[in-house]
Amino acid sequence: MRRACVSAEFRAFAGGGTSPVVSRLRGLARLAHAECGGPGVGAVGLCFTGNCALTMALEPAVIAPVVNHPSLPLDDPGGLEISDEDAAAVAERVARDGLQVPAYRFENDSWCTGQRFAAYRALLGDAFDGRVLDAETANPNPPPFSP
């Protein structure tokens, strides 16, 4: 896990920018849409990659970004892991295309706080559908991380 946190692909401790891995994920979404067709691609981010789903919406093929308890940046509870330029472009795309951005977090999540959800709401307005889940619904004994 430590290697992933300091990897050049993610910006876990840097904050203030879009994770470099997102450009590769947007390319993958574009390829999947070209191969499979349909109205578009959904992107679900989870914890460490939570915000990647939102930034993937810069790819026109991505029509359903879902943000699940985004934990980055680790050192800024109200921060978003997205550059100012990308944030403006995402907000513009959401408004222009009517995208909705569902998001979920547990009420006791120390990595994804109400401050972070407030930052998403400030960026996306009514297109942001942040849901807070009861702490009791979380698995109290998740399986250990295994590389």
DSSP file with accessible surface (Angstrom, degrees, kcal/mol):
  #  RESIDUE AA STRUCTURE BP1 BP2  ACC     N-H-->O    O-->H-N    N-H-->O    O-->H-N    TCO  KAPPA ALPHA  PHI   PSI    X-CA   Y-CA   Z-CA
    1    1 A M     >        0   0  107      0, 0.0     4,-2.1     0, 0.0     5,-0.2   0.000 360.0 360.0 360.0 -39.1    0.0    0.0    0.0
    2    2 A R  H  >  +     0   0  212      1,-0.2     4,-1.2     2,-0.2     5,-0.2   0.918 360.0  52.5 -58.7 -42.1    2.8    2.4    0.8
    3    3 A R  H >> S+     0   0  214      1,-0.2     4,-0.7     2,-0.2     3,-0.5   0.916 108.8  50.0 -61.7 -41.3    4.2    2.1   -2.7
    4    4 A A  H >4 S+     0   0   38      1,-0.2     3,-0.6     2,-0.2     8,-0.3   0.889 106.4  57.0 -63.0 -37.3    0.8    2.9   -4.2
    5    5 A C  H 3< S+     0   0   16     -4,-2.1     8,-0.5     1,-0.2     7,-0.4   0.770 116.5  33.2 -68.6 -25.2    0.5    6.0   -2.0
    6    6 A V  H << S+     0   0   95     -4,-1.2    -1,-0.2    -3,-0.5    -2,-0.2   0.361  90.7 126.3-111.2   4.7    3.8    7.5   -3.2
    7    7 A S    X<  -     0   0   39     -4,-0.7     3,-0.9    -3,-0.6     5,-0.2  -0.215  69.9-122.5 -61.7 151.5    3.6    6.2   -6.8
    8    8 A A  T 3  S+     0   0   82      1,-0.2    -1,-0.1     3,-0.1    13,-0.1   0.723 109.9  65.6 -66.7 -18.6    3.9    8.7   -9.6
    9    9 A E  T 3  S+     0   0   50     11,-0.1    12,-2.0    10,-0.1     2,-0.3   0.755 107.2  39.3 -76.5 -25.9    0.4    7.5  -10.8
   10   10 A F    <   -     0   0   40     -3,-0.9     3,-0.2    -6,-0.2     8,-0.1  -0.867  66.7-148.8-120.2 160.8   -1.3    8.8   -7.7
   11   11 A R     >  +     0   0   90     -2,-0.3     4,-2.0     1,-0.1     3,-0.5  -0.293  36.8 152.8-122.2  47.6   -0.8   12.0   -5.8
   12   12 A A  T  4 S+     0   0    1     -7,-0.4    62,-1.5    -8,-0.3    63,-0.4   0.809  80.5  23.7 -52.8 -39.1   -1.8   10.8   -2.3
   13   13 A F  T  4 S+     0   0  114     -8,-0.5    -1,-0.3    -3,-0.2    -7,-0.1   0.550 117.7  62.0-105.8  -7.9    0.3   13.2   -0.4
   14   14 A A  T  4 S+     0   0   69     -3,-0.5    -2,-0.2     3,-0.0    -1,-0.1   0.923  74.7 176.4 -85.3 -46.3    0.7   16.0   -2.9
   15   15 A G     <  +     0   0   12     -4,-2.0    66,-0.1     1,-0.1    -2,-0.1   0.088  45.4  78.8  63.8 173.3   -3.0   17.0   -3.4
   16   16 A G  S    S+     0   0   64     64,-0.4    68,-0.3     1,-0.1     2,-0.3   0.620  87.1  71.1  70.5  13.3   -4.1   19.9   -5.5
   17   17 A G  S    S-     0   0    5     66,-0.2     2,-0.4    -6,-0.1    -1,-0.1  -0.974  85.5 -92.4-153.5 166.0   -3.9   18.0   -8.8
   18   18 A T        -     0   0   21     -2,-0.3    64,-0.2    64,-0.1    66,-0.0  -0.664  48.9-107.8 -81.0 134.5   -5.4   15.3  -10.9
   19   19 A S    >   -     0   0    3     62,-0.5     3,-1.8    -2,-0.4     4,-0.4  -0.416  23.6-131.8 -61.4 131.5   -3.9   11.9  -10.4
   20   20 A P  T >> S+     0   0   49      0, 0.0     3,-1.1     0, 0.0     4,-0.6   0.795 101.4  70.5 -58.2 -26.1   -1.9   11.1  -13.6
   21   21 A V  H 3> S+     0   0   24    -12,-2.0     4,-2.0     1,-0.2     3,-0.5   0.773  81.8  75.8 -64.1 -21.0   -3.5    7.6  -13.8
   22   22 A V  H <> S+     0   0    1     -3,-1.8     4,-2.7   -13,-0.3    -1,-0.2   0.867  86.8  58.0 -62.7 -36.2   -6.8    9.3  -14.8
   23   23 A S  H <> S+     0   0   68     -3,-1.1     4,-1.7    -4,-0.4    -1,-0.2   0.909 108.6  46.8 -62.7 -35.5   -5.5   10.0  -18.4
   24   24 A R  H  X S+     0   0  159     -4,-0.6     4,-2.1    -3,-0.5    -1,-0.2   0.898 111.3  51.1 -70.0 -39.4   -5.0    6.3  -18.8
   25   25 A L  H  X S+     0   0   52     -4,-2.0     4,-2.4     2,-0.2    -2,-0.2   0.875 107.4  53.0 -66.3 -36.4   -8.4    5.5  -17.4
   26   26 A R  H  X S+     0   0   51     -4,-2.7     4,-2.4     2,-0.2    -1,-0.2   0.908 108.7  50.6 -63.8 -40.4  -10.0    8.0  -19.8
   27   27 A G  H  X S+     0   0   21     -4,-1.7     4,-2.4    -5,-0.2    -2,-0.2   0.898 109.4  50.7 -62.3 -40.4   -8.3    6.2  -22.7
   28   28 A L  H  X S+     0   0  108     -4,-2.1     4,-2.9     2,-0.2    -2,-0.2   0.917 110.0  49.6 -63.8 -42.2   -9.6    2.9  -21.4
   29   29 A A  H  X S+     0   0    5     -4,-2.4     4,-2.5     2,-0.2    -2,-0.2   0.914 110.3  50.6 -62.4 -42.6  -13.1    4.2  -21.2
   30   30 A R  H  X S+     0   0  129     -4,-2.4     4,-2.3     2,-0.2    -2,-0.2   0.927 112.8  46.5 -60.7 -44.2  -12.9    5.6  -24.7
   31   31 A L  H  X S+     0   0   92     -4,-2.4     4,-2.4     2,-0.2     5,-0.2   0.931 111.7  50.4 -64.7 -45.5  -11.7    2.2  -26.0
   32   32 A A  H  X S+     0   0   37     -4,-2.9     4,-2.7     1,-0.2     5,-0.3   0.914 111.5  48.5 -61.0 -41.3  -14.4    0.3  -24.1
   33   33 A H  H  X S+     0   0   55     -4,-2.5     4,-2.8     1,-0.2    -1,-0.2   0.917 111.1  50.0 -66.6 -41.1  -17.1    2.5  -25.5
   34   34 A A  H  < S+     0   0   80     -4,-2.3    -1,-0.2    -5,-0.2    -2,-0.2   0.895 117.0  41.4 -63.2 -38.7  -15.7    2.1  -29.0
   35   35 A E  H  < S+     0   0  144     -4,-2.4    -2,-0.2    -5,-0.2    -1,-0.2   0.857 127.9  28.5 -77.2 -36.3  -15.6   -1.7  -28.7
   36   36 A C  H  < S-     0   0  110     -4,-2.7    -3,-0.2    -5,-0.2    -2,-0.2   0.666  88.0-160.8-102.8 -21.5  -19.0   -2.1  -26.9
   37   37 A G     <  +     0   0   38     -4,-2.8     3,-0.3    -5,-0.3    -1,-0.2  -0.330  33.5 124.1  73.1-154.7  -21.1    0.8  -28.0
   38   38 A G  S    S-     0   0   55      1,-0.2    -1,-0.1    -4,-0.1     3,-0.1  -0.264  82.1 -54.7  87.6-179.2  -24.1    1.9  -26.1
   39   39 A P  S    S-     0   0  122      0, 0.0     2,-0.3     0, 0.0    -1,-0.2   0.770 101.0 -63.5 -70.7 -25.2  -24.9    5.3  -24.7
   40   40 A G        -     0   0   22     -3,-0.3     2,-0.4    -7,-0.0    22,-0.2  -0.985  54.8 -69.6 165.3-171.2  -21.7    5.6  -22.7
   41   41 A V  E     -a   62   0A  29     20,-3.3    22,-2.3    -2,-0.3    23,-1.4  -0.870  29.7-142.5-116.2 143.1  -19.4    4.3  -19.9
   42   42 A G  E     -a   64   0A  50     -2,-0.4     2,-0.4    21,-0.2    20,-0.0  -0.772  12.0-160.0 -98.9 148.2  -19.9    4.4  -16.2
   43   43 A A  E     -a   65   0A   8     21,-2.4    23,-3.1    -2,-0.3     2,-0.6  -0.989   3.6-168.1-131.4 122.8  -16.9    5.0  -13.9
   44   44 A V  E     -a   66   0A 104     -2,-0.4     2,-0.3    21,-0.2    23,-0.2  -0.956   4.5-165.8-114.6 116.5  -17.0    4.0  -10.2
   45   45 A G  E     -a   67   0A   3     21,-2.8    23,-1.2    -2,-0.6     2,-0.4  -0.760   3.6-164.1 -97.3 149.2  -14.2    5.2   -8.0
   46   46 A L  E >   -a   68   0A 100     -2,-0.3     3,-1.9    21,-0.1     2,-0.5  -0.958  49.3 -56.5-141.5 117.6  -13.7    3.7   -4.6
   47   47 A C  G >  S+     0   0   33     21,-2.1    24,-2.1    -2,-0.4     3,-1.6  -0.313 134.3  26.6  57.7-101.7  -11.7    5.2   -1.7
   48   48 A F  G 3  S+     0   0   31     -2,-0.5    -1,-0.3     1,-0.3     3,-0.2   0.842 137.7  33.6 -61.4 -33.2   -8.2    5.7   -3.1
   49   49 A T  G X> S+     0   0   49     -3,-1.9     4,-0.9     1,-0.2     3,-0.8   0.249  86.3 115.9-104.2  12.3   -9.6    6.1   -6.6
   50   50 A G  T X4 S+     0   0    0     -3,-1.6     3,-0.6    -5,-0.3     4,-0.5   0.877  79.3  41.2 -51.0 -48.1  -12.8    7.7   -5.5
   51   51 A N  T >> S+     0   0    7     -4,-0.4     4,-1.9     1,-0.2     3,-0.5   0.720  97.0  78.4 -78.2 -17.2  -12.2   11.0   -7.2
   52   52 A C  H <> S+     0   0    7     -3,-0.8     4,-2.1     1,-0.2    -1,-0.2   0.876  88.0  59.5 -57.8 -36.1  -10.8    9.4  -10.4
   53   53 A A  H <X S+     0   0    2     -4,-0.9     4,-0.5    -3,-0.6    -1,-0.2   0.897 105.5  48.2 -61.0 -38.9  -14.4    8.6  -11.5
   54   54 A L  H X4 S+     0   0    0     -3,-0.5     3,-1.6    -4,-0.5    -1,-0.2   0.953 111.9  47.2 -66.8 -47.1  -15.2   12.3  -11.5
   55   55 A T  H >< S+     0   0    0     -4,-1.9     3,-1.7     1,-0.3    -1,-0.2   0.802 100.7  67.7 -67.6 -25.3  -12.2   13.4  -13.4
   56   56 A M  H >< S+     0   0   21     -4,-2.1     3,-2.5     1,-0.3     6,-0.3   0.754  79.8  80.7 -63.9 -20.3  -12.8   10.6  -15.9
   57   57 A A  T << S+     0   0    0     -3,-1.6    -1,-0.3    -4,-0.5    -2,-0.2   0.612  71.4  78.9 -65.1  -6.9  -16.0   12.6  -16.9
   58   58 A L  T <  S+     0   0   43     -3,-1.7    -1,-0.3    -4,-0.1    -2,-0.2   0.698  78.5  81.6 -71.0 -16.6  -13.6   14.8  -19.0
   59   59 A E  S X  S-     0   0   17     -3,-2.5     3,-1.9     1,-0.1   -32,-0.0  -0.803  84.0-140.9 -85.8 120.7  -13.8   11.9  -21.5
   60   60 A P  T 3  S+     0   0   92      0, 0.0    -1,-0.1     0, 0.0    -3,-0.0   0.784  98.5  63.8 -55.9 -27.3  -17.1   12.3  -23.4
   61   61 A A  T 3  S+     0   0    9    -35,-0.1   -20,-3.3   -21,-0.1     2,-0.7   0.759  84.4  87.0 -68.9 -22.1  -17.7    8.6  -23.4
   62   62 A V  E <   +a   41   0A   0     -3,-1.9   -20,-0.2    -6,-0.3   -22,-0.0  -0.693  44.4 155.8 -83.7 115.1  -18.0    8.7  -19.6
   63   63 A I  E     +     0   0A  66    -22,-2.3    37,-0.3    -2,-0.7   -21,-0.2   0.419  63.1  49.3-118.4  -2.6  -21.6    9.5  -18.8
   64   64 A A  E     +a   42   0A  41    -23,-1.4   -21,-2.4    35,-0.1     2,-0.5  -0.616  61.8 177.4-141.9  78.8  -22.0    8.1  -15.3
   65   65 A P  E     -a   43   0A   0      0, 0.0     2,-0.5     0, 0.0   -21,-0.2  -0.708   8.4-169.7 -83.4 128.4  -19.3    9.0  -12.8
   66   66 A V  E     -a   44   0A  30    -23,-3.1   -21,-2.8    -2,-0.5     2,-0.6  -0.984   6.2-157.6-121.3 124.7  -19.9    7.6   -9.3
   67   67 A V  E     -ab  45 103A   0     35,-2.5    37,-2.0    -2,-0.5     2,-0.5  -0.900   7.6-169.3-108.5 115.4  -17.7    8.8   -6.4
   68   68 A N  E     -ab  46 104A  28    -23,-1.2   -21,-2.1    -2,-0.6    37,-0.2  -0.934  64.2 -42.7-113.3 121.3  -17.4    6.5   -3.4
   69   69 A H  S    S-     0   0   41     35,-4.5   -19,-0.2    -2,-0.5     2,-0.2   0.810  72.4-152.1  21.8  67.2  -15.8    7.8   -0.2
   70   70 A P        -     0   0    1      0, 0.0   -22,-0.2     0, 0.0    -1,-0.2  -0.392  14.9-171.9 -64.6 125.6  -13.0    9.5   -2.0
   71   71 A S        +     0   0    1    -24,-2.1   -23,-0.2    -2,-0.2    -2,-0.1   0.548  33.8 133.2 -99.4  -9.4  -10.0    9.6    0.3
   72   72 A L        +     0   0    5    -25,-0.5     9,-0.7     1,-0.1     2,-0.1  -0.764  54.6  39.1-101.4 144.9   -7.5   11.8   -1.6
   73   73 A P  S >  S-     0   0    2      0, 0.0     3,-1.3     0, 0.0     6,-0.3   0.487  74.5-163.0 -77.3 141.3   -5.9   14.1   -0.8
   74   74 A L  T 3  S+     0   0   55    -62,-1.5   -61,-0.1     1,-0.2    -2,-0.1   0.801  84.8  49.1 -63.0 -31.0   -5.1   12.4    2.5
   75   75 A D  T 3  S+     0   0  109    -63,-0.4    -1,-0.2     1,-0.2    -3,-0.1   0.305 105.1  59.0 -98.2  10.7   -3.8   15.5    4.2
   76   76 A D    X   -     0   0   76     -3,-1.3     3,-2.1    35,-0.1    -1,-0.2  -0.805  59.3-168.3-141.0  96.5   -6.7   17.9    3.3
   77   77 A P  T 3  S+     0   0   55      0, 0.0    36,-0.5     0, 0.0    39,-0.4   0.742  93.3  40.0 -60.4 -22.1  -10.2   16.8    4.5
   78   78 A G  T 3  S+     0   0   24     37,-0.2     2,-0.1    38,-0.1    34,-0.0   0.311  97.3 107.3-106.8   9.2  -11.9   19.4    2.4
   79   79 A G    <   -     0   0    9     -3,-2.1     2,-0.4    -6,-0.3    41,-0.1  -0.422  56.9-143.6 -88.9 160.5   -9.7   19.0   -0.7
   80   80 A L        -     0   0   27      2,-0.2     2,-2.0    -2,-0.1   -64,-0.4  -0.968  19.9-126.4-119.6 141.4  -10.4   17.4   -4.0
   81   81 A E  S    S+     0   0    4     -9,-0.7   -62,-0.5    -2,-0.4     2,-0.3  -0.506  77.3  97.9 -86.5  70.9   -7.8   15.4   -6.0
   82   82 A I  S    S-     0   0    8     -2,-2.0    -2,-0.2   -64,-0.2   -64,-0.1  -0.976  74.4-112.1-158.0 140.2   -8.3   17.5   -9.1
   83   83 A S     >  -     0   0   30     -2,-0.3     4,-2.8     1,-0.1     5,-0.2  -0.350  32.6-114.0 -70.8 158.2   -6.4   20.4  -10.7
   84   84 A D  H  > S+     0   0  146    -68,-0.3     4,-2.2     1,-0.2     5,-0.2   0.907 118.1  51.2 -59.2 -40.3   -8.2   23.7  -10.9
   85   85 A E  H  > S+     0   0  156      1,-0.2     4,-2.1     2,-0.2    -1,-0.2   0.931 112.6  44.3 -63.8 -46.7   -8.2   23.5  -14.7
   86   86 A D  H  > S+     0   0   27      2,-0.2     4,-2.8     1,-0.2     5,-0.2   0.884 110.6  55.7 -66.4 -37.8   -9.8   20.0  -14.6
   87   87 A A  H  X S+     0   0   14     -4,-2.8     4,-2.6     2,-0.2    -2,-0.2   0.932 109.2  46.7 -59.8 -45.5  -12.3   21.0  -11.9
   88   88 A A  H  X S+     0   0   62     -4,-2.2     4,-2.2     1,-0.2    -1,-0.2   0.914 113.4  49.0 -63.0 -41.2  -13.5   23.9  -14.1
   89   89 A A  H  X S+     0   0   37     -4,-2.1     4,-2.4     2,-0.2    -2,-0.2   0.897 111.9  48.4 -67.3 -39.3  -13.8   21.6  -17.2
   90   90 A V  H  X S+     0   0    0     -4,-2.8     4,-2.9     2,-0.2     5,-0.2   0.941 111.2  49.9 -65.5 -45.8  -15.7   18.9  -15.2
   91   91 A A  H  X S+     0   0   26     -4,-2.6     4,-2.3    -5,-0.2    -2,-0.2   0.910 112.0  49.1 -59.6 -40.3  -18.1   21.5  -13.8
   92   92 A E  H  X S+     0   0  123     -4,-2.2     4,-3.0    -5,-0.2     5,-0.2   0.928 112.3  47.2 -64.4 -44.8  -18.7   22.8  -17.3
   93   93 A R  H  X S+     0   0   16     -4,-2.4     4,-3.0     2,-0.2     6,-0.4   0.926 111.2  51.3 -64.6 -42.8  -19.3   19.3  -18.7
   94   94 A V  H  X>S+     0   0    5     -4,-2.9     4,-1.1     1,-0.2     5,-0.8   0.941 115.5  41.9 -59.8 -45.5  -21.7   18.4  -15.9
   95   95 A A  H  <5S+     0   0   81     -4,-2.3    -2,-0.2    -5,-0.2    -1,-0.2   0.931 117.9  45.9 -67.7 -45.0  -23.7   21.6  -16.4
   96   96 A R  H  <5S+     0   0  146     -4,-3.0    -2,-0.2     1,-0.2    -1,-0.2   0.913 123.6  31.7 -65.4 -45.0  -23.6   21.4  -20.2
   97   97 A D  H  <5S-     0   0   76     -4,-3.0    -1,-0.2    -5,-0.2    -2,-0.2   0.441 103.3-121.1 -99.3  -0.3  -24.5   17.7  -20.5
   98   98 A G  T  <5 +     0   0   50     -4,-1.1    -3,-0.2    -5,-0.3    -4,-0.2   0.771  47.4 173.1  68.9  26.0  -26.7   17.4  -17.4
   99   99 A L      < -     0   0   14     -5,-0.8     2,-0.4    -6,-0.4    -1,-0.2  -0.385  21.7-146.2 -66.2 145.0  -24.5   14.7  -15.8
  100  100 A Q        -     0   0  111    -37,-0.3    28,-0.2    -2,-0.1    27,-0.1  -0.895   4.2-153.4-108.5 144.0  -25.4   13.7  -12.3
  101  101 A V  E     - c   0 128A   0     26,-3.3    28,-2.5    -2,-0.4     2,-0.2  -0.848   8.1-164.4-122.9  93.3  -22.7   12.7   -9.9
  102  102 A P  E     - c   0 129A  31      0, 0.0   -35,-2.5     0, 0.0     2,-0.3  -0.529  12.7-176.9 -72.9 145.1  -23.8   10.3   -7.1
  103  103 A A  E     -bc  67 130A   0     26,-2.3    28,-3.0   -37,-0.2     2,-0.4  -0.996   8.7-164.7-145.1 146.6  -21.4   10.0   -4.2
  104  104 A Y  E     +bc  68 131A  76    -37,-2.0   -35,-4.5    -2,-0.3     2,-0.3  -0.975  12.7 161.6-134.6 144.8  -21.4    8.0   -1.1
  105  105 A R  E     - c   0 132A  31     26,-1.6    28,-3.2    -2,-0.4     2,-0.3  -0.974  38.8-108.9-153.3 156.0  -19.5    8.0    2.2
  106  106 A F  E >   - c   0 133A  48     -2,-0.3     3,-2.0    26,-0.2    28,-0.2  -0.673  31.0-121.9 -84.3 145.2  -19.9    6.5    5.7
  107  107 A E  T 3  S+     0   0   92     26,-2.7     7,-0.2    -2,-0.3    -1,-0.1   0.797 111.9  43.4 -60.2 -27.4  -20.9    9.0    8.4
  108  108 A N  T 3  S+     0   0  107     25,-0.2     2,-0.4     5,-0.1    -1,-0.3   0.242  79.0 134.2-103.0  14.9  -17.8    8.1   10.4
  109  109 A D    <   -     0   0   27     -3,-2.0    26,-0.0     3,-0.2   -40,-0.0  -0.501  37.0-167.6 -69.4 117.4  -15.3    8.0    7.6
  110  110 A S  S    S+     0   0   97     -2,-0.4     3,-0.2     1,-0.2    -1,-0.2   0.653  85.8  48.6 -82.3 -14.3  -12.3   10.0    8.7
  111  111 A W  S    S+     0   0  133      1,-0.3     2,-0.6   -42,-0.0    -1,-0.2   0.738 115.8  41.1 -94.5 -29.5  -10.8   10.1    5.2
  112  112 A C  S    S+     0   0    0     -6,-0.1    -1,-0.3     4,-0.0    -3,-0.2  -0.871  84.4 175.5-120.2  97.7  -13.9   11.3    3.4
  113  113 A T     >  -     0   0   27     -2,-0.6     4,-1.8   -36,-0.5     3,-0.5  -0.379  49.4 -98.7 -97.2 174.3  -15.5   13.9    5.6
  114  114 A G  H  > S+     0   0   37      1,-0.2     4,-2.3     2,-0.2     5,-0.2   0.816 122.0  63.8 -61.0 -29.6  -18.4   16.2    5.3
  115  115 A Q  H  > S+     0   0  116      2,-0.2     4,-1.8     1,-0.2    -1,-0.2   0.897 101.7  48.9 -61.5 -40.8  -15.9   18.9    4.3
  116  116 A R  H  > S+     0   0    1     -3,-0.5     4,-2.1   -39,-0.4    -2,-0.2   0.930 110.6  49.4 -66.8 -42.7  -15.0   16.9    1.2
  117  117 A F  H  X S+     0   0   16     -4,-1.8     4,-2.4     1,-0.2    -2,-0.2   0.884 108.1  54.8 -64.4 -35.3  -18.6   16.5    0.2
  118  118 A A  H  X S+     0   0   60     -4,-2.3     4,-2.5     1,-0.2    -1,-0.2   0.890 106.2  52.3 -63.8 -36.5  -19.1   20.2    0.7
  119  119 A A  H  X S+     0   0   24     -4,-1.8     4,-1.9     2,-0.2    -2,-0.2   0.907 109.2  49.0 -66.7 -39.8  -16.3   20.9   -1.7
  120  120 A Y  H  X S+     0   0    0     -4,-2.1     4,-3.0     2,-0.2     5,-0.3   0.923 110.9  50.4 -62.8 -43.5  -17.9   18.6   -4.3
  121  121 A R  H  X S+     0   0  106     -4,-2.4     4,-2.7     1,-0.2    -2,-0.2   0.914 108.9  51.8 -62.1 -40.9  -21.2   20.4   -3.8
  122  122 A A  H  < S+     0   0   89     -4,-2.5    -1,-0.2     1,-0.2    -2,-0.2   0.886 116.0  41.5 -63.0 -36.3  -19.5   23.8   -4.2
  123  123 A L  H  < S+     0   0   43     -4,-1.9    -2,-0.2    -5,-0.2    -1,-0.2   0.915 129.5  24.4 -75.8 -43.3  -17.9   22.5   -7.5
  124  124 A L  H >< S-     0   0   15     -4,-3.0     3,-1.6     1,-0.2    -3,-0.2   0.524  83.6-163.4-107.3 -10.2  -20.9   20.7   -9.0
  125  125 A G  G >< S-     0   0   29     -4,-2.7     3,-1.9    -5,-0.3    -1,-0.2  -0.278  71.8  -7.6  61.8-139.5  -24.0   22.3   -7.4
  126  126 A D  G 3  S+     0   0  150      1,-0.3    -1,-0.3     3,-0.1    -5,-0.1   0.619 124.6  74.3 -68.4 -12.6  -27.2   20.4   -7.6
  127  127 A A  G <  S+     0   0   13     -3,-1.6   -26,-3.3    -6,-0.1     2,-0.6   0.697  80.3  86.4 -72.2 -16.6  -25.6   17.8  -10.0
  128  128 A F  E <   -c  101   0A   5     -3,-1.9     2,-0.6   -28,-0.2   -28,-0.0  -0.743  59.0-173.0 -87.9 121.2  -23.8   16.4   -6.9
  129  129 A D  E     -c  102   0A  56    -28,-2.5   -26,-2.3    -2,-0.6     2,-0.5  -0.762  10.6-175.3-114.4  80.4  -25.9   13.8   -5.1
  130  130 A G  E     -c  103   0A  25     -2,-0.6     2,-0.4   -28,-0.2   -26,-0.2  -0.691   2.5-168.9 -83.7 125.5  -23.9   13.1   -1.9
  131  131 A R  E     -c  104   0A 123    -28,-3.0   -26,-1.6    -2,-0.5     2,-0.6  -0.942  10.8-151.9-116.6 135.4  -25.3   10.4    0.3
  132  132 A V  E     -c  105   0A  70     -2,-0.4     2,-0.3   -28,-0.2   -26,-0.2  -0.932  15.3-151.3-108.7 120.0  -24.1    9.7    3.8
  133  133 A L  E     -c  106   0A  63    -28,-3.2   -26,-2.7    -2,-0.6   -25,-0.2  -0.674  26.6 -98.5 -92.4 144.8  -24.5    6.1    4.9
  134  134 A D    >   -     0   0   90     -2,-0.3     3,-1.7   -28,-0.2     4,-0.3  -0.311  28.0-126.6 -58.5 141.0  -25.0    5.0    8.5
  135  135 A A  G >  S+     0   0   21      1,-0.3     3,-1.7     2,-0.2    -1,-0.1   0.835 106.2  66.7 -59.9 -31.9  -21.8    3.8   10.1
  136  136 A E  G 3  S+     0   0  149      1,-0.3    -1,-0.3     3,-0.0    -2,-0.1   0.696  90.3  63.9 -65.4 -19.2  -23.5    0.6   11.2
  137  137 A T  G <  S+     0   0   91     -3,-1.7    -1,-0.3     2,-0.1    -2,-0.2   0.629  83.8  96.5 -81.7  -9.9  -23.8   -0.5    7.5
  138  138 A A  S <  S-     0   0   30     -3,-1.7     3,-0.0    -4,-0.3    -3,-0.0  -0.470  88.5-106.6 -77.9 148.6  -20.0   -0.6    7.1
  139  139 A N        -     0   0   97      1,-0.2    -1,-0.1    -2,-0.1    -2,-0.1  -0.658  26.6-158.5 -72.8 115.1  -18.2   -3.9    7.4
  140  140 A P  S    S+     0   0  107      0, 0.0    -1,-0.2     0, 0.0    -2,-0.0   0.686  87.1  40.5 -72.4 -15.4  -16.5   -3.7   10.8
  141  141 A N  S    S-     0   0  134     -3,-0.0    -2,-0.0     3,-0.0     0, 0.0  -0.560  78.7-177.7-130.7  68.1  -14.0   -6.4    9.8
  142  142 A P        -     0   0   88      0, 0.0     3,-0.1     0, 0.0    -4,-0.0  -0.287  39.8 -92.7 -65.5 154.1  -13.0   -5.8    6.2
  143  143 A P        -     0   0  105      0, 0.0     3,-0.1     0, 0.0     2,-0.0  -0.331  51.6 -95.9 -63.3 150.5  -10.6   -8.4    4.7
  144  144 A P        -     0   0  117      0, 0.0     2,-0.3     0, 0.0    -3,-0.0  -0.333  40.5-101.5 -67.8 149.8   -6.9   -7.4    5.0
  145  145 A F        -     0   0  143     -3,-0.1     0, 0.0    -2,-0.0     0, 0.0  -0.531  42.1-171.4 -67.7 131.0   -5.3   -5.7    2.1
  146  146 A S              0   0   95     -2,-0.3    -1,-0.0    -3,-0.1     0, 0.0  -0.990 360.0 360.0-130.4 128.1   -3.2   -8.1    0.2
  147  147 A P              0   0  157      0, 0.0     0, 0.0     0, 0.0     0, 0.0  -0.157 360.0 360.0 -68.7 360.0   -0.8   -7.1   -2.6
